[in-house]
Amino acid sequence: MPSKNENALSESLEFDEDDLMVADLEASLEAELEIQFSDLAFFEDERAKIGNPDNLGEIILGEVWTQFGNQIGLDLTNETLIQAYDRENPEKYNKEVGNAIMKDPNYTKAYAEMKQQHENGTLTDDYTGKKLGVQDKPNLDHVVSRKELYENARRKQSNIDTKDLANREKNLRPTNESLNKSKGAKTNQQYVVERAQREEGLLKQNEAAHRKIDESHEAPVDKRLAHEKADKRLQDKLDADDTLMLKRDKEARKDMNKVIAPAAAKRTVEKAGKDALKMMLVSALFDLLKAVMNGLVRFFKEKDKSFKRFLTEMKASIKYFISHISNFARTGASSAIGTVVSEIFGPIVSTFKKLASFIKQGASSLTEAIHYLNAKENKNKPLSIKIAQVGKIVTAGLAAGGAIVGGEFIEKALLHLPIMTVKIPLLGSIANVTGMFLSSLLAGVIGATVINLIDRYIAKRQQNENMDNQIDKKNEILQTQDKLIGVKIEKMSITKESAGQAMIRNREEAKGIISEAMATIFTEDEDEASNHDRFDTMDADLADLLE
């Protein structure tokens, strides 16, 4: 059990509530000051980086690398599904193609069924709504003509054989021979729209036919039969029902679209995935090559060309490459978007060889700009810097567009040289590769020069902003230091006051101990040795108390 003097000593060392509050405040301010000094050091490091932007030569080299890799990737994915079909099937529609479609089992089966209905007297003309009699000659018409389907861009995109569409049930309609021949390869809609003009021409043709019959040397009976046939042919054509013809046309196209749309969508998705993968691989390959070459350049600049140094530079290059993997994913995504857009506007895009590349490049620039503006680290940047950064992205996109046009122009010029027509696997002709490289070089120089000017502007704005941040941070440090000094002074005052109070308490305790000891020193029932022991104990207690 502790003695009274030990309890007194313990109580003298206890902190009151004010002591704890001051101590907490001091610790908090010291931690805040440490953070502020760390922020200031960060701003100073950032200014050092901003103050030494890449020189024009490095920017040009990087931009040329980017453009060349970009051109190779775009060239590998430039061909649309329609263009690929036309390349693989270069023949135009002709009589042989048309006849082959009519030899298809589906057509011959439908034709036989039509003939059977005609013989049974149950066949109806689907364009006039009238029964086809024994004297009528029925034809099985392709509502959407074979020629139109053969040349249809969406059919090519879905890679469906013409006969599989042309000979679908809803596209095969019985009609009279005269109307079928008059319609020819026109669409039903065209035939209906041109009705007034067509009928006027038909009437003139009929009058000419009658005159020819009258002028012939046929017998009167034969002339009468010829006049009746001419009038019958005219009437069969005039009996065409606009509503029925348009209805059959709509039914046939709707039925075909049920087959074309899913097939085209599936092939578009597959192509978008393949194109994205190609663009990602090309971008990754060129980024890796660029990183490795930059590492080699750094290695050769070093005085110490040890194998260890070489490995260090290669590790740095690989680390840089890995840190940019997310960029490849964005490249693939933008390529996929570009492919989908190109295929949606397939018939238009396929007319122009490089239009798909323009669309892909536009999608890439748009994706990059959106990514930059949505990035958390860019949210609080000044509007002027955001605009400038987007300007860099647009400049790179325009440079790529220029490279596409320039590459095609140079390629055409070089194709006049026989050696330039030699094909390189995956990449195309030597003329194509040379055109891509030269156009990328030119576009890279021009684009990099503009980008360098924008970089200088951004660097200047960032330097000014950085200086303002440093000034603000130094002011914060000064304010925090003033607060900390005040707290330390207050802490010293509290410590001094606590020490004084402790000394007073110790004196009072000492007096109590002395009084108690004196009262018992010379008691009658104790001997002198015992008194000496008490003196020694009292002396030790006082020494402990006053330490």
Secondary structure, DSSP 8 states (H G I E B T S, - for coil): ---HHHHHHHHHH---HHHHHHHHHHHHHHHHHHHHHHHHHHHHHHHHHHTS---HHHHHHHHHHHHHHHHHHHHHH---HHHHHHHH------HHHHHHHHTSHHHHHHHHHHHHHHHHT--B-TTT--B--TTS-EEEEESS-HHHHHH-HHHHHHT--HHHHHTSGGGEEEEEHHHHHHHTTS-HHHHHHTHHHHHHHHHHHHHHHHHHHHHS---HHHHHHHHHHHHHHHHHHHT--HHHHHHHHHHHHHHHHHHHHHHHHHHHHHHHHHHHHHHHHHHHHHHHHHHHHHHHHHHHHSS---HHHHHHHHHHHHHHHHHTHHHHHHHHHHHHHHHHHHHHTHHHHTTSTTHHHHHHHHHHHHHHHHHHHH-GGGTTS-HHHHHHHHHHHHHHHHHHHHHHHHHHHHHHHHTTSGGGG-EETTTEEHHHHHHHHHHHHHHHHHHHHHHHHHHHHHHHHHHHHHHHHHHHHHHHHHHHHHHHHHHHHHHHHHHHHHHHHHHHHHHHHHHHHHHHHHHHHT-TTS-HHHHHHHHHHHHHHHHHHH-
